[in-house]
Amino acid sequence: MPTYAVTYTYTDDTAQRDAVRADHRTYLSGLADDGVVRASGPLAPVAGVPDGALLIFEAASRDALDALVDADPFVEAGLVAGRDVREWNVVIGGFAS
């Protein structure tokens, strides 16, 4: 099954992000329990760069991945200003098949 690296760029609405965070984490935790999300978490702050996160998914296809990401409560609430999706060919380490 393909592995995807997804990077979110968040809006600057930190209050709304705080309000939706529990639902976002519950959603991703459920996907992790199903083996779809392999890892997820915020990226360390960098001066001049918007807040964001890195998520590692295993999904049957890009369309399947897009449906999962679109259903993320952060995305549904308009808190993700941008996302970059790259299929990742993992050859070494804990995520390798």
TIDREN-145315 format. One record per residue (C-alpha): x, y, z; residue number from 1; chain; residue in three letters. Coordinates in steps of 0.02 Angstrom, whole numbers, padded with zeros to 5 digits. Example, Ala and Ser with C-alpha at 12.3 -4.5 7.8 and 13.67 -1.06 7.14 Angstrom:
<u=00615; v=-00225; w=00390; k=1; c=A; r=ALA>
<u=00684; v=-00053; w=00357; k=2; c=A; r=SER>
***
This chain:
<u=00000; v=00000; w=00000; k=1; c=A; r=MET>
<u=00072; v=00172; w=-00043; k=2; c=A; r=PRO>
<u=00140; v=00283; w=00094; k=3; c=A; r=THR>
<u=00106; v=00470; w=00086; k=4; c=A; r=TYR>
<u=00191; v=00615; w=00175; k=5; c=A; r=ALA>
<u=00066; v=00755; w=00201; k=6; c=A; r=VAL>
<u=00117; v=00926; w=00262; k=7; c=A; r=THR>
<u=-00014; v=01046; w=00326; k=8; c=A; r=TYR>
<u=00008; v=01234; w=00334; k=9; c=A; r=THR>
<u=-00113; v=01306; w=00461; k=10; c=A; r=TYR>
<u=-00207; v=01470; w=00460; k=11; c=A; r=THR>
<u=-00163; v=01592; w=00598; k=12; c=A; r=ASP>
<u=-00327; v=01559; w=00690; k=13; c=A; r=ASP>
<u=-00248; v=01476; w=00842; k=14; c=A; r=THR>
<u=-00404; v=01499; w=00950; k=15; c=A; r=ALA>
<u=-00510; v=01398; w=00829; k=16; c=A; r=GLN>
<u=-00372; v=01270; w=00810; k=17; c=A; r=ARG>
<u=-00370; v=01249; w=01000; k=18; c=A; r=ASP>
<u=-00560; v=01228; w=00997; k=19; c=A; r=ALA>
<u=-00555; v=01091; w=00863; k=20; c=A; r=VAL>
<u=-00393; v=01004; w=00915; k=21; c=A; r=ARG>
<u=-00477; v=00867; w=01019; k=22; c=A; r=ALA>
<u=-00588; v=00816; w=00873; k=23; c=A; r=ASP>
<u=-00439; v=00822; w=00754; k=24; c=A; r=HIS>
<u=-00335; v=00711; w=00867; k=25; c=A; r=ARG>
<u=-00479; v=00590; w=00898; k=26; c=A; r=THR>
<u=-00504; v=00573; w=00709; k=27; c=A; r=TYR>
<u=-00320; v=00543; w=00675; k=28; c=A; r=LEU>
<u=-00305; v=00424; w=00824; k=29; c=A; r=SER>
<u=-00446; v=00319; w=00750; k=30; c=A; r=GLY>
<u=-00354; v=00312; w=00585; k=31; c=A; r=LEU>
<u=-00195; v=00264; w=00677; k=32; c=A; r=ALA>
<u=-00288; v=00123; w=00763; k=33; c=A; r=ASP>
<u=-00340; v=00064; w=00589; k=34; c=A; r=ASP>
<u=-00159; v=00070; w=00528; k=35; c=A; r=GLY>
<u=-00194; v=00213; w=00406; k=36; c=A; r=VAL>
<u=-00103; v=00351; w=00499; k=37; c=A; r=VAL>
<u=00073; v=00294; w=00539; k=38; c=A; r=ARG>
<u=00127; v=00456; w=00625; k=39; c=A; r=ALA>
<u=00064; v=00633; w=00648; k=40; c=A; r=SER>
<u=00116; v=00788; w=00741; k=41; c=A; r=GLY>
<u=00151; v=00974; w=00733; k=42; c=A; r=PRO>
<u=00311; v=01038; w=00656; k=43; c=A; r=LEU>
<u=00428; v=01140; w=00765; k=44; c=A; r=ALA>
<u=00404; v=01328; w=00745; k=45; c=A; r=PRO>
<u=00519; v=01421; w=00626; k=46; c=A; r=VAL>
<u=00527; v=01610; w=00621; k=47; c=A; r=ALA>
<u=00427; v=01678; w=00475; k=48; c=A; r=GLY>
<u=00350; v=01510; w=00430; k=49; c=A; r=VAL>
<u=00166; v=01473; w=00468; k=50; c=A; r=PRO>
<u=00125; v=01336; w=00592; k=51; c=A; r=ASP>
<u=00100; v=01164; w=00517; k=52; c=A; r=GLY>
<u=00108; v=00977; w=00539; k=53; c=A; r=ALA>
<u=00176; v=00820; w=00459; k=54; c=A; r=LEU>
<u=00064; v=00668; w=00439; k=55; c=A; r=LEU>
<u=00115; v=00498; w=00370; k=56; c=A; r=ILE>
<u=-00026; v=00396; w=00293; k=57; c=A; r=PHE>
<u=-00043; v=00227; w=00210; k=58; c=A; r=GLU>
<u=-00188; v=00231; w=00087; k=59; c=A; r=ALA>
<u=-00241; v=00126; w=-00062; k=60; c=A; r=ALA>
<u=-00233; v=00274; w=-00181; k=61; c=A; r=SER>
<u=-00215; v=00462; w=-00191; k=62; c=A; r=ARG>
<u=-00404; v=00478; w=-00204; k=63; c=A; r=ASP>
<u=-00426; v=00375; w=-00046; k=64; c=A; r=ALA>
<u=-00296; v=00483; w=00042; k=65; c=A; r=LEU>
<u=-00380; v=00645; w=-00014; k=66; c=A; r=ASP>
<u=-00547; v=00583; w=00057; k=67; c=A; r=ALA>
<u=-00465; v=00545; w=00225; k=68; c=A; r=LEU>
<u=-00379; v=00714; w=00233; k=69; c=A; r=VAL>
<u=-00537; v=00806; w=00179; k=70; c=A; r=ASP>
<u=-00629; v=00726; w=00326; k=71; c=A; r=ALA>
<u=-00502; v=00789; w=00454; k=72; c=A; r=ASP>
<u=-00592; v=00909; w=00572; k=73; c=A; r=PRO>
<u=-00452; v=01037; w=00550; k=74; c=A; r=PHE>
<u=-00481; v=01034; w=00361; k=75; c=A; r=VAL>
<u=-00671; v=01038; w=00380; k=76; c=A; r=GLU>
<u=-00656; v=01189; w=00496; k=77; c=A; r=ALA>
<u=-00549; v=01283; w=00369; k=78; c=A; r=GLY>
<u=-00394; v=01282; w=00480; k=79; c=A; r=LEU>
<u=-00279; v=01208; w=00348; k=80; c=A; r=VAL>
<u=-00226; v=01346; w=00229; k=81; c=A; r=ALA>
<u=-00123; v=01228; w=00122; k=82; c=A; r=GLY>
<u=-00068; v=01049; w=00108; k=83; c=A; r=ARG>
<u=00070; v=00964; w=00013; k=84; c=A; r=ASP>
<u=00051; v=00779; w=-00026; k=85; c=A; r=VAL>
<u=00194; v=00672; w=-00086; k=86; c=A; r=ARG>
<u=00198; v=00485; w=-00112; k=87; c=A; r=GLU>
<u=00345; v=00424; w=-00010; k=88; c=A; r=TRP>
<u=00449; v=00274; w=-00062; k=89; c=A; r=ASN>
<u=00510; v=00214; w=00108; k=90; c=A; r=VAL>
<u=00659; v=00098; w=00093; k=91; c=A; r=VAL>
<u=00743; v=00103; w=00265; k=92; c=A; r=ILE>
<u=00680; v=00117; w=00442; k=93; c=A; r=GLY>
<u=00524; v=00092; w=00543; k=94; c=A; r=GLY>
<u=00403; v=00142; w=00406; k=95; c=A; r=PHE>
<u=00480; v=00026; w=00276; k=96; c=A; r=ALA>
<u=00377; v=-00126; w=00226; k=97; c=A; r=SER>
***
